[in-house]
Amino acid sequence: MKQDANPDSFAPTGKFIFQLLGRHRLRACIAKAIGAVAVLTSSSVGARTQAPELDVPAQPLSNAIAILGRQAAVEVLLNAPGAERQRTNAVHGRVSAGEALARMIQGMGLSVRAVAPGVYLIVKAQPSIRKTPRVSSLPVENAPEILVSARRRPERDLDVPLLVNHLNRTALERGAVRTLADLARITPGFVATGQTSSATPLLVMRGQRRSISDENRLPLVVYQDEVPLPNQAALSPLFDMASAEVLRGPQGTLFGRNATSGAVLLRSVQPGSGVPSYIEGEGGNYGLNRLEGAVEVPLTQSLTLRVSGQRVRRSGYTRLHSGERTDTVHSDAMRAILGFDPNGPLRSTTTLDLLNADEMGAALILTGVYSGGSVRNAQNAPYFDCGAGACDIDSYLDLQKTLARRTSQSSVSPQFQRRFRGIGNVTEFGDSDLLVRNIVGLRTTRVNYALDGDGTPLPIYDSVSSAQLRQWTEELQVQGHAGKLRYIAGVFYLESAPDGPVVQSVSRLTRPDNPPSHAVSYQTFRSAALFGQLTLPIAAHTTADVGLRYTGERSSGCALRSATVAPLSEQECLANWGTSAQARSGRLTWTLALTGRIGDHSVYLTSRRAFRSGGYNTPALGGTLKVFQTFKPETLTDFELGAKGRINVAGITGSYAVAGYLGLYDDVQRALFPDVNFDGDHDLATDPLTLYINSAKARIVGLDVDFSLDLGARTHLTLTGSWIDPRYTRIDAPSVLTALLGGDPLNNRFTYTPTFSGALALSREIALPGALGNLGLSADYAYVSSVRLTERPTEAFARQSAYGLLGASVTWRRPGGIPVEFELWGRNLTDRFYASGGGTLNPAYTAATIIPGPPRTIGVRIRYNFD
């Protein structure tokens, strides 16, 4: 199975990349681009500017840094309350700006670090923070300016030509962000929920969603401390977090994974960042019990260790008809980060994390029954459509209407077990002129779960799945500047492969003549990329970004569907007459952007090309479906026009960002669900559970807005919104598949994509008299317009009507000067019942089910900071 001409071997990373480049018809252009980047890299040391002649007398710090900024043509940000009037040391002579700052503040209990080219930050020193000026690619905690890393280096959000939702540690705590779903709740236009079950994460942005059962073709990728996570690992809890950034739009020339809709960058608190150790406890309804904490220990002058952990227990929201609770939480997570930061250009952080969770997943709730469909036939009638009683699906729907809203008739206990392990390392050498970075990560995921997809005692669609996978990633990156030209270049390699059994056992309309079957797919996926991007000034206050990337991918393995055997490895799959398959694809992607600055405002125009990987269907297809064995990559060309800046009007200060975009999709990938023997060959071994095809062309237009406002010194307001209009413009699927696309496929809806979503959050700090500390009041409201859970527009039970979720909290901080916080919080205070995701929603299964969203929850949180 071959799609595009690509490399024959994915042996060593370097060999593969050069084979890949040597075969591509644009290799000459790419070679020239690489050569240009190499020249820039090699010449950057020689292009470093000579240290300026400085003359800064001893004086108050605020005055001294202003003078130094003018003389050295740099910007110095001060985030050390109370230090403004401290007297500095005098600095004279020809020294670098960083060295001058270090001399000025020596003995003052402060620390300085370079956070971007020409930008330095002064903070209060911590025992584990080195006082030598640094340049790191990691964003700085609590910087006065919003620093983001959307272009793989810390810089002002104003300078970045795309929309970035940045939440620092305070915003994450205020929003009670414990999971990726919590992050999505306060970030309109971003959806994070379960798909078919709570065990299969679904991440949606700008109309793009993941395929139902594929780990490697993700439109949106989550990064934890710069290492891309496998899809299942996105279910990990969030704790001891420094920041989260949601990048909207394609990420095709800078980040490791190619992504068509966006990326989420999660940052753990790093050793030496000044965040104190803490311990936190929380309790609430539904038996919530959470214990969390972090401790930081300086081991030597160069080594600092930060260890954090979280333990969560919670009863379930949903009851089975038998009385058992589901949607439980029973997880234990730990993270250890070792920071190595000696005096010199070398520094490194190594992160080890793990998660053990043994829980009950979501129990699906029957919400409707398809009156038609091919499964409503004489063969199935005695078992599922007998007219009344325990053998009739319509009777179970009638019974469901008499039950409580959060009660499921599922006959399968939805077990959900996770074992995640990860180790990553980021090593840096150099400074802002020339910085070499190596980012390596190894992740293993082990997931076992059971699911009753039809939400009834009938064996219409029940499954038990086990998947053990490992993912290894390696990225070597060079970045720096030559004069006013900024550059970044690098190579990226990813390998995802089975690490144990990958088996799904399915009972689908089980009858004596149609027993349960086992489906296995032992697939190894490899992706390698070569990328580079330049940022250069082209006029006064105007810069341009030009990025290029070539990605080559290959997937291969063994697949089998059988009623008698369930192979536990690829070797067993082949030994039991499983089919060997492979698919290759490669794409050139690019980024072009113009950014203009006018004071504290910027306007940008960006165009990007990105793609989602192609692949092959499993098992070996037969009959009329044989021609659909492989499918091509899905490509996207987008255009985004945006404006962002600072606000200072009538005592109201803050920031804003507005972006309008147009996306043009080609070869849109679609998941279909053919009946048994849909292909007409009467062979179960060739029947796919899910069939992927390139089905259409589409266009998406939308608007994202983000306002963050300070209404005086103690009141803060954030207002975010997202409007989107996605439509298919052409259907390319052949007539043999028309029945699987619905009656009007051109007017099918994009699923999990509300036309409008918005969030409003208001917080106020109240200073209490005496030594009583301060009181923090906050409230937030998230609104989602009606959303389709399936593409077919005629199914009323597959549509979630508009709803809003209200949350609030009251926090008492530092009573009596003690570094402690007491918080009373509530989420979904109106107890709105809504579907957070769809379960089984297809006429081929008769029953239609949903995943209910969380009900009203309230709790108390106590935190002690070891200042």
N, C-alpha and C positions, 0 to 999 in steps of 0.2 A: 504494500500500500504506500504509494508515494504521491505527495502533493506537489512540492516544489523541489527543484534541484538544490541540494544542500550538502553538508559534509557527510562523508561516509562513516566517520568515526567520531565519537565523543570521548576520546582518550584523555590525555592531559589537557588542562585548560588552554595553555598557550598554543599547543599544537592544533587544537580544534579551532581556536580563533583564527589562526593564520590560514588553515585550510578553508575555513568559512570565507575569509576575505579573499583568498586566492580564487575562489570559484565564482564569487558574485560579480555580475556584469558591471557593477559600479566600483570595483576594487581600485581603479585608478584614482577616482575622486576621493575615496576614503583614504587611500595612501597619502594623497596630497594633504588632506586634512590632518592626518596623524603627524605627517612631517612638520606641518605648521605648528601644531601643538608642541612637538618635540623641540623645535627651535625656540619657541617661547619659553618652554620649561628650562632648557639649557642656558638660555640667555638671561633668565630672571635674576640670577645672583649678580651678574655684572650690571644689571639695570637698577640695582638698589640705590636709592638716593643717599647722598652723603649726609651724615648727621649734621643738623643745623647748629649754628652758634647761638647759645642760649644765655640769657642774663635775667634771672628771676630772683629778686631779693627775698629775704625772709619776711613773711607777712601772713595774714589770715588765709586759710586754705582756699576758700572760695575765690579770693582775689588772685591767688597764685596760679590756680589752674586755668583761670581765664587768660592770664598773661602768657602762660606756657602754651595754651591752645593757639594763640595768635602767632607766637614766635615759631612754633614747630609745625603749624598747619595741621593740627590734629584736634579731635574733640574729646573732652574728658567728661565723663558722666559721674556724678557724685551720689552715692547711695549709702551715706553714713550719717544718719540724723544726729545732730549735736556736734559734728566735727567741723562745721563750716568756719568757725572762728578760731580753731586751733592754729597755732603759729607754725609755719613750715620751716624747713631748712633751706638756706639759700643754695641756688644752683647756678654755676657759671661755667662756660666753656662749650666745646663741641662734643655733645653727647646725644644719644638717641632720646626720643620722647619717653620711651618706656623706662630707660635708665634714669632720666631726669625725675620722673614721677617717683620712682623707688627711692631716690635720694631725698626728695622733698618730704616724704611722709615717714622717713625712717624714725623709729621710736615713738610714733604717734598711735600705735595699736590699729593701724590700717593696713590694707592689702590692695595692690593694684594688679589688674590683669588686662591684657588686650583682648577685646571681644570681637573685633572686626578690624580690617585694615583702616588705620587712622582713627580708631575709636577705642578708648580705654575706660575702664570702670574702676572706681575706688569704693571699697566696701570695708566694713569693720572686719578686722582679722579674726580668724578662728584658729585654735591650736593646730589644726591639721592643714591649714591653708598656707602654702608657700608665699613668701613675700616677693618673689622674683616675677617680673612682668611675663605674662604668658600670652600665647595665641592658641586658642582651642577651638575646635569646630563645634563644641557643645554650647548651647545657649546658656546664658547666665540667669540664675534665679533672682527674681525681684529686681531686675534692672529697671531704671526709670523709663527708658524707651522700650517699646515692644520689639524684642529681638526674636526673629524667627529663623528657621534653618531650612526653608523650602528649597534653597539652592545649594544645600549641603555645606553651608557656612553661616555663621551668625551674622545677621544684618538687619537693618530696620525694615519693618513691614512695608514702609513707604517705598522702598527701593525694589520690591519684589513684584514682578508683573503677573501676578495671579492672586486669586482671593484665598486668604488663609484665615481660618478661625483659630485663634490662639487662646488657650486657657492656661493660666499659670496655676501654681499650687493653691493659691487662695481661691481662685474661681472654681477649681475642681472640688475643693472642700465645701465651698458654699453651695455648689450644685449637687452635693452628695453623690459624686461620680464614683461608683464602685465597680462598674462593668462597662463594657463598650456600649451596651444598650442605654445606660445612663448618660453617656456622652452624646449619643444620638438624640436622646430626649431633649437636650438643651441646644442641639445644633440642627436647626431646620434644614431640610434637604438631604439629610443623612439618615438612613434607616439601618438599624442593626437589630435583628430579631432572629427567630427560628424559622426554618423552611421545612415543611413537612413534619419536622419534630424539633424539639429544643436542642437536639444533638447535632443539627446541621446548621451552622451559622449562615445567615443571609445578610450581606452588606450591600446596600444600594445607595448610589449617588448619581445624580443627573441622568436618571432613567436606566442605568446599567445595573444588572443583578448577576450574581454568580449562577453557573449551571448547577443543576440540582445535585448531581452526584460526582462532580469532577473537582479534584483538589487543586489542579494546576492552572486552570483557565480563569483567573480571578480578575474582575474589572477594577477592584479596589483592593489594595494591599495594606496590611497593618505592619508597622515596624516597631519593634521594641528595642530601644537603645541602638538604633541603626541597623539591626538585623531583621530581615523580613520574616514574618511568622507564617508557618503553615496555616491553612484556613481554620482547621480545628482549634489551633492554639489561640485564635482570636477570642475563644470563650474564657480565657484566663481572667481572674479577677484583677482589678487595678488597686494597688496599694503603694504607699510611700512614693507617690508620683510627684515629679517636679513640674511637668507640663504636658499638654497634649495639643497637637496641631492637626487640624483637618484641612488638607489641601484639596481644593476642588478643581476638577478638570484633569485631562490626561497627564500622566507623568511618564514621559517616554524617553528623555535624554539624560537624566541625572540619577534616577533611583534604580536600584538593582532590578526589580521586577518591572516589566512592561505592564502598564495599567491604563485603561481607557477612561475611567471615571474619577479617580483620585487616589489619595493615600492618607493614612492616619499615622502620625508620628508620635509615639509614646516615649516619654523620657522619665526614667527613674531618677530619684534624688541621688546625686553622685557624691562620693566621698570628698570632703573638703569644700563643698558648696556653701557651707554656712548654715544649713538646715539642721536644727538640733535633733538629738535623739528624743524619742517620745514613746509613750504607751497610751493606748486608746481602747476603751471598751464601749460596747453598744448593746442595747437590748430593746426589743420591741414586740409588737403583736405577731401572731403566727409563730411564736416560740423563737424569735430572732435572738441570737447570741453571737456577737462578733468580738473577737479580741485581736488587736493589731498593735504592732510596735516596731521600732527601729532603734538600733544602737550603733554608734560610730566610735571606732577605737583607733587612735594613731598608734601604729605598730613601731615605726621608726620615723626618722625625719622625712623619708621618701615614701613610705608605705602607709596607707590608711585603709581600714576595712569598715564597711558599712553592711550590717546584716539586718534584714527586715523580714517580717512574717505576718501571716494572717490566718486566723482560724474562724470559720463561720459555720453555724448550725441554724437551721430554720425549718419549721414544719411547712407542709405544702398548702398552696392556695386552692387546689382542686381536689375533690373527692371522687373516688371511684364509687360506682353503685354498690359495691361490696363494702364500702366504708373506709378503705385505705386512702391515704393522702398521697398526692403526687406534687410535682413542682418543688420538691424539697431541696435544701442546700446542706451539704455535708462535705466541706472542703478544707484542706490544709495546704497553705502555700508558703514558700520561703524564697528569699532572694539574698545572695551575698555578692557584694561588689568590692573588689580589691583595686584600689587606685595606686598607681606608681607614678610619682611626680618628683623626680630629683631636680637639682639645679642643672639645667642643660636643656637641649632641644628635644630630648626623648621623654615621652610620657605614655602611659598605657592604663587601661581599665579592663578588668576581666570580670565577667558577670556569670554567676551560676544561679539558675532558678529551677524550681520544681513545683508541681501541683499534683496532689492526690485528691480525688473527689469520687465519692460513692453515693449517688443520689437517685432520686426518682425523677425522671424527666417529665415533660409535659404530657398530660393525658388529653387526647383530642376529643372534642365535643361535636357530636353529630348536629349539623345545622341545616341539612337539606338532603334531598334524594333526587337523583336524575330520573325523570320519567321515561326518557328514551335511552338510546345507546345500544350498542351491539350486544351488551351483556344481558339485556332484558330479553332472553330467548328461552325456548322450551328446554334447552339443556340445563340452564341454571335455575329455572323456575321452582322445581321441587325443593331446592336448598336455600334460595335467597329471595324468592318472589312468589311464595306459595299462596298468598292471599290474606293470611292472618296468622298471628301467633309467633312462636320462636323461630320460624323458618321464613319470616317475611321482613324485609328491610323497612317497608312503610310502617309496620307496626312499631318498630323501634323508634322511628321518627315521632310517631304519636306519643310514645312513652316519654321520649326526651322532652317534649313540650310540657310535661307535668312535673319534671324534676327541677331542682334548684339550678340556677344559671351556671354554677361551677361544679356540676356533677356530670361525670362521664360514665357511659355504659361499657367502657373498654373492658374486654376480657383478658387483656395482657397487662401485666404489671410493668410500667415503662421504666425498666432499669436503665441507669445511665452512669457508666463508670469511665473516668478519665485518669490518665497518667501522662503528664507532660514533663519533659526534662529538656533543659536548654543550657548551653554554655556558649558564651560569646566573648570576643576580645576586640577592642579598638586600640590600635597602637598608632601613635603619631610621632613624626620627627620633623622638626623645622619650625618655621614661624610664618608670619603673614606673607613674606616674600616668596617662600617656597615651602610647602607643607606636603609631606608624603604620609598617606594614611592607609592602613590595612585593617579591614573589617572582616572577621570570620565568625561564623556561627554554625552550631550543630544543634538541631532540634529533633526530638523524638516524640511522637504522639501515639498513644494507645487508647482507643475508644471502643467500648462495648455498650450496645444499647438494644433494647427491645421496644417495639412500637406496635400499637394497634391503630393502623391508619384509618379504619372505618369507624372507630368509636362505638362498636357494637360487639356482642358476643359472637357474631358470625365471622367465619374466616374469609372475609372479603379481601382484606389487604393487611395481613399481619407480617411482621418481619423481625428477625434477630440479626444484628450486624456486629462484626468484629473487624477492626482496621488497626493495623500497627504499621506506622510509617516513620521514616527518618528523612530529614532534609538537611543538606549541607550547603552552605553558601560561602563564597569567598569574593571579596572585592578589594582591588588594589587601586588607589586613587592618588592623583597628584593635583594639587591646586596651588595657586599663587597669583602673582601679578607681575607684569613687566611694564613699568611706568603706570599709566592709567588703565591698562588692559588687564582684566581679570580672566583667569582661565581655570578650567577643571577638566581632567581627562582620566580615564580609567578603564579597567576591565572588570567584568562581573561573571561569575559562574554559579550555577545552582544545579543541584542534583537531588531529586526526590525519588525515593524507592521504597518498596515494601521492607518492613523490618520484622515480619512475622505474618500470621494469617490475615488475609483480607477477604472475608467471606460474608455474604448476605444470604440468609435463608428466608424465603418468601412463601407465604401462603396466600395465593391470589385466586379468589373464587374457587376454593378447594372443594373438590368432589371426588368420589371414588375413582373416576377416570382422569382426574386432574390433581395429582398429589402435589404437595409443596415441592419447590425446587430450590437449588442452591446456585447462586451466581458468584463467580470469583473473577477478579481482574487484578493481576499482578503486573502493574505498570510502572516502569521506570521513566522518569521525565528529566531531561537535561536541557538546560538553557545557558547559552554563553553570549555575552554582549561586549562590544567595544563602543565607548561613548566619549564625547567631548563637547564642551560648551564654552563660549567666549562671551564676556560682557565688556563692551567697549563704548567709550563716549564718542558720539558722532557730531555733537554740537553742544553749545552751552546749555547745561541742565537737561540734556537728552542722552540717553544711553540705549544701546541695542544689545539684544541677546541672540546669539546664533548657536544652535545645538544640533548635533548629529549623532545618531546611534544606529548600529546594525546589530540585530539579534538573530541568532540561529537556534532552533530548538528541535529536539527529537524525542518522541515518546515511543516506547516499545514494551512488549511483554506478552503474557499469556492470559487468555480469557476462556471461561467455560461456563455453560449453564447446563445443569444436570439435575435429575430427580433422584439420583442414586449416590453420587459422590460429592464431597465438599473438600477439594484439595487445600492443604494447609500451607503450601509453598508453591513457587513457580515451577519447581522441578516436578512436584506432584501433579500440577496442572498439565504440564506437557506429557507426563506419563499416562494421564487419563484421557488422552486425545483432545486436550485443550488446543486452541488455535493460537499460533504465534502471529503477532501483528506489529506494525510500526507505522509511524507517520512523521514526516519532516516538514518544517516550515521555517521561513526566514523573512524578515521584513526590515526595511530601512525606515527609520522614524526621525522626525526633526522637530525643532522648536525655533520659532522666530518671534521676537518681541521688541517693541519700542516703548520706552518709558520716559516721560517728560516730567520734570520737577518744577513746581512753581511755589517757592516758599515751603510751607508745611503741607503741601498738597502734591499729588502726583496723578498722572493719567497714563494708562498703558493700553496697548493693543497687542494681543498675542494670538498667534496661530500655531497649532500643534498637530502632528500626525502621530497616532498611536495605534496599537493593535492588540487584540486578544488572541491567544494561541489557538491554532487548529488542533486536530487530533483524529482519533479513530473511534468507531463504535464497537461495542462488545456485545456478544461474542462474534464469531464469524457469521455475517448475515447471509441469508439465503433468499430464494424466490424473488419477489418483486422488490425487496429491500436491498438486494446485494449491491446495487450501484451506489448505495449511500454508506459504504463502509467507512470512508473518510470524509472529513469536512474541513474547509479552508479556514484560515484566520479571519476574524472579524476586524475591519479597519474603521478608524474614526479620524476625520479631519474636523478640527474645531476652530472657532474664531471667538475671541473674548475681548470685550472692551470694558475697561473698568476705571474707577477713580477711587482714591483713598486719601486720607489726610487727617489733620488735627482740627479740632473745633475749639474755639474760644470766643463765645458770644454771650454778652450780658451775664457774666459770672458762671456760665456753663462751659465746661471744658470736656474734652474727650477725643474720640476718634471715630471715623466712619470709613466704610468700604462698600462700594456698589459695583456690581459686575453684571453685564448682560452677555449672553453667549449663544452661539449657534453651533450645533454638532451635526455632521453629515456622516451617517453610518452606511457601510457597504458590507454585503455578505453577512447580515445579521444572523447570529447563531440562535437556534430555537430548539428547545427540548420537547419532544413529542412522546406519547405513551401509547404505542400500538397494542391492540389486543393480542392474545395468544393466537398464533397461526394467521396473523394479519398478512404475512408474506405469502401465504398459500402453499407452503411446502410441507406442512404437516410434520414438522420436526421441531420439537421444543428446544433442541440445542442451538438453533439459529434464531430464536426469538429474543429480541432485546427487551430489557425492562424499560430502558430509556433510549430514545433514538435522537441523536443530534444531527441537525441539517443546517445548511446556509439557506435561509428562507426569504430574506427580504432586504430592501433598502429602507432607511428611515431618516428623519430629521428631527432634531430636538432643539427647541429654543427655550430660554429661561432667563430669570433674573434673580440674583442673590444680593441681599443687603445685610449690613452688620453695623450697628451703632453702639458705642460704649460711651456713656456720658456721666460726668460728675456734676451733680446738681448741688453745688456747694461743697464744703469740705467733708461732709459726712454722709452724703446720699449718693448712691450709684445706681444707674439705670442702664440696662442692656436691652436692645431690641434687634432681633434678627428675623429674617424672613426669606422664603424661597418660593418662587413661582416657576412652573415648568409646563411646557406644552409639547409632549412627544407624539409623533405620528408616523405611521408607516406610509411610505410614498410608492412602494412597489412590492408586490409579492412574487417571489421567484420559485416557490415550491412547485414541483410537478403535480399533475392531476391525481396521481396515484395516492398522494398524501393529503388531498383536499379534505377528506373526512376528519383528519386529525387536527386541522387548523381551525375548525369552527365554520359556521355558515357564512360569515362575512369577514374573512381574514384581513382585508385591507383596513378595516375599522377596528381591529383588535386593539386592546388597551395595553399600555406598558404597566406591568404589575408593580405593586409596592411603590408607586410613584404618585403621591397626591399632587393635585394641581397647585395647592398652596399649603405651606406649613410655616408656622411662625412661633416665636418664643419671646416672652417678655419677662424680665427679671428685675426686681427692685430690692435694694438693700440699704439699710440706714444704721449708722453707728451712733449710739447715745452714750455720752460720758456720764457715769454715775457719780454722785457726790462722794467726797472723801477718798478713801482707799478702796472703794467698792468695785473699781474696775470699769468696764464698759459693757454695754448691751448691744448686741447685733440682731437686727430684725431683717428678715428677708422673705420674699415671696416670689414665686415664678409660675407662669402659666404657659403651657405649650399647646398649640392648636394644630390639628391636622384635618384637612378637608377630606372628603370621601376618597377612598382608595380601593382599587381593584386588586383582589388576591389571585385572580386568574385573568388571562388575556381576553377570554370570550365575554363580550359585553352584555349578554342576555341572561346571565345567571345571577339572580337577585341575592342568593345566599353566599355568593363569592364577592360581595361588595360590603366594605365597612363604611358606614356613614360617618360624617364629620364628627369629631369629638375633641374635647379639651381636657387637659390634666392640670390640676392645681396642686402646688406644693408650697410649703412654708416652713420656717424654722425661727427659733429664738435662741440666741447664744449669749451666754454670760462669760466674759473673758477676764482673766486675771483679777478675781476678787481678792482684796487684801494684798495685791501685788504678787500673788502666787501664780506661777505660769501654768494655770489650769483652765480648761474650758468645759462648760456644761451646756449641752444643747438639747432642746426639745424640737423634734422635726416630724413632718408628716408629708406623705406623697399620695397623689390621687385622692385628695381629701374629699372629693364629692363621690367617691366610690363608683366611678364610671366603668361600666362593663363594655369592653371592646375586644376585638380580635387583634392581637399583635402580629399574627401570621396565619397563613393558610395551612391546612393539613393536606388531606387528599381532596382534590378538586378537579375531577375529571370524569366524564361519562363512562370511561372504561372501567371505573371502579364502583359505579352506582351511588355509593355513599359520598357525601360532601362533609368535610370536617374543618374545624378551625382550632387555633391555639389561642386561648384567652390570655389577655394581658393581665398584669398584676393588679390586685384590688387595692383598696385603701390600706396604707401601712403607716404606723406611727411608732416612734421610738425615742429613746434617750441616749445621748452620746456623751462620754466623759473622756477628756484628753489631758494628759500631763506632759508638758515639754520640759526637757532637761536643758534649760538655757545655759 
